[in-house]
Amino acid sequence: MALQIREITLRLDEEEALLPQKISETLQLPLADIRSWEIVRKGIDARRKPDVLRVYTLEFQVADEAALLLRQQGNPRLVRVESHAGPFVFTLRTAPRVIVVGMGPAGLFAALKLAEAGARVTLLERGQPVERRVLDVRRFWQQRDFNPESNMQFGEGGAGTFSDGKLTSRLNHPLMRQVLETLVRFGAPEEIRYQAKPHVGSDCLRLVLLNFRRQLLELGVEIRFGSRFTGFSMARGRVGAVQLDNAAELACEQLVLALGHSARDSYQLLHQLGVRLEAKPFAIGVRVEHPLELINRIQYGMEKHPVLPAAEYSLAWNDKQTGRGVYSFCMCPGGLVVNAASESGGIVVNGMSNFRRNAENSNSALVVSVRPEDFSAADPLGGIRFQRHWEQVAYQLGGADWSAPAQPLLEFFNGKGGRLHSSCQPQVVHADLQEALPDFVVSGLRSALPHFNRRMRGFVGPEATLIGVETRTSAPLRILRHDDYESVSHPGLFPAGEGAGYAGGIMSAAVDGLKVAGSILQRYQSN
């Protein structure tokens, strides 16, 4: 057993080696009575900037736990914690043949759980291994040589491979700990176990993916890259086989579809096959880019400090007249704005950071909510057409050569001022971004900016640049499933992750993949 204490603080000039002393002082406990301790959560309190504090939750063991709890009765910061249970171990009566489509977080974690339990798993990915994919993306940014099957969206690791590698989620699920422990086992930094806002970074994620792949291969998973899912067939009322590239067929007993939010041709195919889909809300907007030191100064009251990470922010405002939310999304401190296209003739931007988050700029999406009635609520593919339209408009506005349209924020806001500066490759070109966005998005952004500037003085200023367009905030539709994660229309089909409409980032997608795998394994569990 162990105890946990919350809200232990250190000033910026204090070493973490002082944490046991802080426990001792807080609980009026002799230092020698503390047998062991570890950090379980670490965050930043910048409410009194520039007097910024680091805030810790610690687990520790003492010589006489019962006596300490008795003395500290009524202290809400001190609790006893149970030991963490390991993952449930399945014992299967037979080894099912399962095909998993997609090597994003949902597909990878589903395949891992299934293979560890003894299932026969084939993992299909339309894109390329991460080492090849990195070269393809670099060639696109440097030479404008676009590969529609190996890019920022398609390939090993999914869209999150070229991102900030955020591991935050609105979920509060026991499986989140399992996801973090697995990532650390495969090479992610140890500190993701306890950071309040953990991230891996795009550079570290590539090593994690290589180790993940090695483990899957050791477990007997068959991995097929460059294999595009083009359909499935039914046998005795259930999914019985998967078609690849309109040619080969692979037999299966269960099919996990972890497609990712940009597999638009796969969505079209599922619709044609009669799989039940429904349109869902998403959001579109732009990327905003500021100098890193400016955001640090706004958030911390100082441009930098050796123990402080690059500053983050989260902004949200609700337009009472329209009922639409306007908010920041996927904030990348010390990162890059990236050209994340996955279709010819369309511009999509996103954000990316390496683990150290030490690039000269910070960026975030600024987006406005889009409702199904904004396109066609009755058509589950209407959101795809809506996204694609504005991506194609942005492509033309950028000069139809993969340059991204961009505009100084002040100029977008009030018609004048600011300067154009962006990290986005291959380049940005000056454009009027109101031409690249629906009117309700333009008005929503312009209405929200004064509110954001009151929250963060200096946010609306001459050093900020907007880059368009950000359309892939989430899947524009949902593949309907029962509570046991199986498709409502096709038995044996299990939609999973962000592309299926049930997740919103690496953590939630990985957890969803584990849940789907668990549901499949329960069907083969020995009594």
C-alpha positions in Angstrom: 0.0 0.0 0.0 1.1 3.6 -0.5 -0.1 7.1 0.3 -0.6 10.0 -2.1 -0.2 13.7 -1.3 -1.4 16.4 -3.7 -0.5 20.1 -4.2 3.2 19.9 -3.2 4.9 22.9 -4.8 8.4 23.9 -5.8 9.6 27.3 -6.9 11.5 27.5 -10.1 14.8 27.7 -8.3 14.2 24.6 -6.1 15.4 21.1 -7.1 13.0 18.1 -7.2 15.3 16.4 -4.7 13.6 18.6 -2.1 10.3 16.9 -2.6 10.7 14.4 0.3 11.5 17.3 2.5 8.3 19.1 1.3 6.3 16.0 2.2 7.9 16.0 5.6 7.2 19.6 6.2 3.6 19.4 4.9 2.6 16.4 7.0 4.8 17.2 10.1 6.5 13.9 9.5 10.2 13.0 10.3 12.1 12.9 7.0 13.6 9.5 8.0 10.1 8.0 8.1 9.7 8.4 4.4 10.9 5.1 2.9 10.3 5.8 -0.8 8.6 8.3 -3.1 7.8 8.9 -6.7 6.1 11.6 -8.8 2.7 10.6 -10.2 1.7 14.0 -11.6 3.5 17.2 -12.4 2.0 20.4 -13.6 2.5 24.2 -13.7 0.7 26.9 -11.7 1.2 30.3 -13.5 -1.7 32.1 -12.0 0.6 34.6 -10.2 3.1 35.1 -13.0 6.0 35.6 -13.0 6.0 33.7 -9.7 5.4 30.4 -11.4 5.2 27.2 -9.4 5.6 23.6 -10.2 2.8 21.5 -8.6 3.2 17.8 -7.8 1.2 14.8 -6.7 3.5 12.3 -5.0 3.1 8.7 -3.9 5.2 7.6 -0.9 5.5 5.0 1.7 6.1 5.5 5.4 7.1 3.4 8.4 3.8 3.7 10.2 1.0 4.5 7.6 -1.9 4.0 10.0 -0.5 6.4 12.6 0.1 9.1 9.9 -3.4 8.7 8.5 -4.8 9.0 12.0 -2.9 12.3 12.7 -3.9 13.7 9.3 -7.6 12.9 9.5 -9.5 15.5 7.6 -6.6 16.4 5.3 -8.2 16.2 1.8 -4.8 16.3 0.1 -3.7 13.0 1.7 -5.2 9.6 0.6 -4.4 6.0 0.6 -4.0 4.4 -2.8 -4.5 0.8 -3.9 -1.9 -1.0 -5.9 -2.5 -0.7 -9.6 -4.0 -3.8 -11.1 -2.4 -5.2 -14.3 -4.4 -5.8 -17.5 -6.9 -8.6 -17.5 -5.4 -11.8 -19.0 -7.6 -13.6 -21.5 -7.5 -17.4 -21.9 -8.9 -18.3 -25.2 -10.6 -21.6 -26.1 -9.7 -21.0 -29.8 -7.5 -18.5 -31.6 -9.7 -16.3 -33.8 -8.5 -15.0 -37.1 -8.8 -11.2 -36.9 -7.9 -8.5 -39.5 -7.2 -5.0 -38.3 -7.3 -2.2 -40.9 -5.2 0.8 -40.1 -2.0 1.4 -38.1 -2.9 4.4 -36.2 -3.2 4.3 -32.3 -6.6 2.4 -32.4 -5.3 -0.3 -34.8 -1.9 -0.7 -33.2 -3.3 -1.1 -29.7 -6.1 -3.4 -30.8 -3.6 -5.6 -32.7 -1.3 -5.7 -29.7 -4.0 -6.8 -27.3 -5.4 -9.4 -29.6 -2.0 -10.9 -30.4 -0.9 -10.9 -26.8 -4.0 -13.0 -26.0 -3.2 -15.5 -28.8 -5.4 -14.3 -31.7 -4.1 -14.7 -35.2 -3.8 -11.1 -36.4 -3.2 -9.6 -39.8 -2.6 -5.8 -39.7 -3.2 -3.9 -42.9 -1.9 -0.4 -43.7 -2.5 1.4 -47.0 0.6 3.6 -46.4 4.2 2.9 -45.8 6.5 2.0 -42.8 7.4 5.1 -40.8 11.0 5.3 -42.0 9.8 5.4 -45.7 6.9 7.7 -44.7 9.2 10.3 -43.2 11.1 10.4 -46.5 7.9 10.8 -48.5 6.7 13.6 -46.3 10.1 15.4 -46.5 10.1 15.1 -50.3 6.6 16.6 -50.4 7.6 19.6 -48.2 10.9 20.2 -50.1 10.1 19.2 -53.6 6.3 19.4 -53.7 6.2 15.7 -54.8 3.0 14.5 -53.3 2.3 10.8 -52.6 -1.5 10.1 -52.1 -0.8 6.8 -50.3 2.1 7.9 -48.1 1.8 11.3 -46.5 0.9 13.1 -43.3 -2.4 11.2 -42.9 -1.6 7.7 -44.3 1.1 5.4 -43.1 2.4 3.7 -39.9 1.3 5.5 -36.8 -1.6 7.4 -38.5 -2.0 11.1 -38.5 -0.6 11.4 -35.0 2.9 10.5 -36.2 3.4 14.0 -37.5 1.9 15.9 -34.6 2.8 17.0 -31.1 2.2 13.5 -29.8 -0.2 14.7 -27.2 -1.4 12.1 -24.7 -4.1 14.2 -23.0 -7.7 13.2 -23.2 -11.0 14.1 -21.6 -11.3 10.4 -20.8 -10.7 9.3 -17.3 -10.4 5.5 -17.9 -8.2 2.9 -16.3 -6.9 1.8 -19.7 -5.1 5.1 -20.1 -2.4 4.0 -17.6 -1.9 0.8 -19.7 -1.5 3.0 -22.9 1.1 5.1 -21.2 3.0 2.1 -19.8 3.0 0.5 -23.2 4.4 3.6 -24.9 7.2 3.9 -22.3 8.0 0.2 -22.8 8.4 1.0 -26.5 10.7 4.0 -26.0 8.6 7.0 -25.0 10.1 9.3 -22.4 9.5 8.1 -18.8 8.0 11.4 -17.8 4.8 10.9 -19.8 3.8 8.7 -16.8 3.3 11.7 -14.6 3.2 14.9 -16.7 -0.1 16.8 -16.3 -0.1 17.3 -20.1 2.1 14.5 -21.5 3.4 14.5 -25.0 5.9 12.3 -26.9 6.8 14.6 -29.8 6.9 13.6 -33.5 10.6 12.7 -33.3 10.2 10.3 -30.4 7.1 8.8 -31.8 9.0 7.3 -34.7 11.2 5.3 -32.4 8.2 4.1 -30.5 6.5 3.0 -33.7 9.6 0.9 -34.7 9.6 -0.8 -31.4 5.9 -1.3 -31.5 6.2 -3.0 -34.9 9.0 -5.3 -33.7 6.9 -6.5 -30.8 3.9 -7.1 -33.0 6.1 -9.2 -35.4 7.5 -11.2 -32.5 3.9 -12.0 -31.4 3.3 -13.4 -34.9 1.2 -10.5 -36.3 1.4 -10.4 -40.1 1.9 -6.8 -41.2 1.1 -5.7 -44.7 2.1 -2.2 -45.8 0.8 -0.7 -49.1 -2.4 -2.8 -48.7 -5.5 -0.7 -49.3 -8.8 -2.0 -47.9 -11.3 -2.1 -50.8 -14.2 -4.1 -49.4 -15.4 -7.1 -47.5 -17.7 -10.1 -48.1 -20.2 -11.8 -45.8 -20.5 -15.5 -45.0 -23.3 -17.0 -42.9 -24.5 -13.5 -41.9 -21.1 -12.2 -40.7 -18.0 -10.6 -42.2 -16.0 -13.5 -43.6 -13.3 -11.9 -45.8 -11.6 -8.6 -46.6 -10.7 -7.5 -50.1 -7.4 -5.7 -50.8 -6.7 -3.4 -53.7 -9.7 -4.8 -55.5 -8.0 -8.1 -55.9 -6.8 -10.4 -53.1 -9.1 -11.7 -50.4 -8.2 -12.5 -46.9 -10.4 -14.7 -44.7 -11.3 -13.5 -41.2 -13.7 -14.2 -38.4 -13.6 -10.6 -37.1 -12.7 -7.3 -38.8 -11.5 -4.2 -36.9 -11.8 -1.0 -38.9 -9.4 1.6 -37.5 -9.4 3.7 -40.6 -8.4 7.2 -39.4 -10.4 10.4 -40.1 -9.0 11.0 -43.6 -9.8 7.7 -45.3 -12.5 9.2 -47.4 -12.5 6.6 -50.1 -13.0 4.0 -47.4 -16.0 5.9 -46.0 -17.5 6.0 -49.5 -17.0 2.3 -49.9 -18.6 1.5 -46.6 -21.6 3.7 -47.6 -21.9 1.7 -50.8 -21.8 -1.6 -48.9 -24.7 -0.5 -46.7 -22.7 -0.1 -43.5 -24.7 2.2 -41.2 -23.1 5.7 -41.0 -24.3 9.0 -39.7 -23.0 12.6 -40.1 -21.5 14.2 -37.0 -20.3 17.6 -36.0 -16.7 18.7 -36.4 -14.9 22.0 -36.8 -12.9 24.0 -39.3 -10.8 27.1 -39.2 -7.1 28.1 -39.5 -3.8 27.6 -37.7 -2.5 30.6 -35.8 1.3 31.0 -35.3 3.1 33.2 -32.7 6.7 33.5 -31.6 7.4 31.0 -28.9 8.8 33.6 -26.6 5.7 35.8 -27.0 3.4 32.9 -25.8 5.8 32.2 -22.9 5.7 35.9 -21.9 1.9 35.9 -22.0 1.5 32.7 -20.1 4.5 32.8 -17.7 5.4 36.5 -17.4 8.9 35.6 -18.8 10.2 34.6 -22.2 12.0 31.5 -20.9 13.3 29.6 -17.9 15.4 26.5 -17.9 12.9 24.4 -15.9 9.8 25.6 -17.6 8.4 23.9 -20.7 7.3 25.8 -23.7 4.0 27.5 -22.7 0.7 26.1 -23.7 -2.8 27.6 -23.9 -6.4 26.6 -24.4 -9.0 29.1 -25.5 -12.8 28.8 -26.0 -15.7 31.1 -26.5 -19.3 30.5 -27.3 -21.1 32.8 -29.7 -24.5 33.3 -28.0 -26.1 34.6 -31.2 -25.3 31.5 -33.2 -24.7 29.0 -30.5 -21.4 28.0 -32.2 -18.3 27.2 -30.2 -15.0 28.9 -31.3 -11.9 27.4 -29.7 -8.2 26.5 -29.9 -7.4 22.9 -30.7 -4.2 20.8 -30.8 -1.9 23.5 -29.5 1.8 22.8 -30.5 4.3 24.8 -28.3 7.6 25.3 -29.9 6.5 23.6 -33.1 5.8 23.9 -36.8 2.7 24.4 -38.9 2.7 21.6 -41.4 1.1 21.0 -44.8 -0.9 17.8 -44.1 -2.6 17.2 -47.4 -3.9 13.7 -48.2 -5.6 14.4 -51.5 -4.4 16.0 -54.7 -5.8 19.5 -55.2 -6.5 20.2 -51.5 -4.6 22.1 -48.8 -4.9 21.0 -45.1 -2.8 22.4 -42.3 -1.9 20.9 -39.0 0.6 21.4 -36.2 3.6 19.4 -35.2 6.2 19.5 -32.4 9.3 17.5 -31.5 9.7 16.3 -27.9 11.9 19.3 -26.9 9.4 21.8 -28.3 12.2 24.2 -29.1 11.3 25.6 -32.5 11.0 29.4 -32.7 7.2 29.5 -33.0 4.1 28.0 -31.3 0.9 27.3 -33.1 -2.6 26.1 -32.6 -5.8 25.6 -34.5 -8.5 28.2 -34.2 -11.7 26.6 -35.3 -15.5 27.1 -35.4 -18.0 24.3 -34.9 -19.7 22.8 -37.9 -23.1 21.1 -37.6 -24.5 18.5 -39.9 -27.2 20.9 -40.9 -24.5 23.1 -42.4 -24.0 20.6 -45.2 -26.6 17.9 -45.3 -27.7 16.1 -42.2 -29.4 13.3 -44.1 -26.2 12.4 -46.1 -23.5 10.8 -44.0 -20.9 11.8 -46.6 -22.0 15.4 -46.6 -19.3 16.5 -44.2 -16.6 15.0 -46.4 -17.8 17.0 -49.3 -17.9 20.1 -47.1 -14.3 19.6 -45.9 -13.1 18.8 -49.4 -14.7 21.9 -50.9 -12.8 24.3 -48.6 -9.6 22.4 -48.9 -9.8 22.8 -52.7 -10.6 26.5 -52.4 -7.5 26.9 -50.2 -5.4 25.1 -52.7 -6.4 27.4 -55.5 -6.0 30.5 -53.2 -2.5 29.4 -52.5 -1.6 29.3 -56.2 -2.4 25.6 -56.9 1.3 24.6 -56.2 0.9 23.3 -52.6 1.6 26.7 -51.1 -0.7 27.4 -48.1 -2.7 30.6 -48.1 -1.8 32.8 -45.1 -2.6 36.2 -43.7 -1.4 38.4 -40.8 -3.9 38.0 -38.0 -4.4 41.8 -37.6 -5.2 42.1 -41.3 -7.7 39.3 -41.1 -9.2 40.9 -38.0 -9.5 44.5 -38.9 -8.1 44.9 -42.4 -4.6 46.2 -41.8 -1.4 45.6 -39.8 0.8 42.7 -38.9 3.4 40.8 -40.9 3.4 37.4 -42.7 5.8 34.9 -41.2 5.2 31.1 -41.0 7.1 27.8 -40.6 4.8 26.0 -43.0 6.5 24.2 -45.8 6.9 24.2 -48.7 5.8 27.9 -48.3 2.9 30.2 -47.6 1.6 32.9 -49.9 -0.4 36.0 -48.9 -4.1 35.6 -49.3 -7.4 36.9 -48.0 -8.5 34.0 -45.8 -12.1 35.0 -45.7 -12.2 33.6 -49.2 -11.0 30.2 -47.9 -13.6 29.8 -45.2 -17.4 29.7 -44.8 -18.9 33.0 -43.8 -20.0 31.7 -40.4 -16.4 30.6 -39.7 -15.0 34.0 -40.6 -17.5 35.8 -38.5 -17.1 33.4 -35.6 -13.3 33.8 -35.6 -13.5 37.6 -35.8 -16.0 37.7 -33.0 -13.9 35.4 -30.8 -10.6 37.2 -31.2 -11.3 40.1 -28.8 -12.3 37.6 -26.1 -9.2 35.6 -26.7 -7.1 38.7 -26.4 -8.6 39.6 -23.1 -7.7 36.1 -21.8 -4.2 36.4 -23.3 -3.0 40.0 -23.7 -1.0 40.2 -26.8 -2.6 37.2 -28.6 -4.0 39.6 -31.2 -1.0 41.4 -32.3 1.4 42.1 -35.2 3.5 39.0 -34.8 0.6 36.5 -35.3 0.0 34.8 -38.6 -3.0 32.7 -39.8 -2.6 29.8 -42.2 -5.4 28.0 -43.9 -7.2 25.7 -43.8 -7.6 23.4 -40.8 -10.4 20.9 -41.6 -9.5 17.6 -40.1 -10.2 18.3 -36.4 -12.2 15.1 -36.2 -14.1 12.6 -38.4 -17.1 14.1 -40.2 -19.1 11.0 -39.6 -19.6 8.0 -37.3 -19.7 4.3 -38.1 -22.6 3.2 -35.9 -22.0 0.4 -33.5 -23.6 -1.3 -30.5 -22.5 -1.0 -26.9 -20.3 -4.1 -27.5 -18.5 -2.2 -30.3 -19.8 -4.3 -33.1 -21.4 -2.6 -36.2 -25.2 -2.2 -35.9 -25.6 -3.3 -39.5 -22.8 -5.9 -40.2 -21.9 -8.5 -37.6 -18.2 -9.2 -37.3 -17.3 -5.6 -38.2 -15.9 -3.5 -35.3 -15.4 0.2 -36.0 -12.6 1.7 -33.9 -10.9 4.9 -33.1 -11.0 8.4 -34.4 -11.9 7.6 -38.0 -14.9 5.6 -36.8 -16.1 8.7 -34.8 -15.3 7.4 -31.3 -12.1 9.2 -30.3 -10.3 12.5 -30.6 -6.6 12.0 -30.3 -3.9 9.5 -29.6 -5.0 8.5 -26.1 -8.7 8.1 -26.7 -8.1 6.3 -30.0 -5.6 3.8 -28.3 -8.1 3.2 -25.4 -10.9 2.6 -28.0 -8.7 0.1 -29.8 -8.1 -1.7 -26.5 -11.9 -1.8 -25.7 -12.7 -3.2 -29.2 -10.0 -5.9 -28.8 -11.4 -6.8 -25.4 -14.9 -7.1 -26.8 -13.7 -9.5 -29.5 -11.6 -11.6 -27.0 -14.5 -12.0 -24.6 -16.3 -13.9 -27.3 -13.5 -16.5 -27.3 -12.7 -16.5 -23.6 -12.6 -19.9 -21.9 -15.1 -20.5 -19.2 
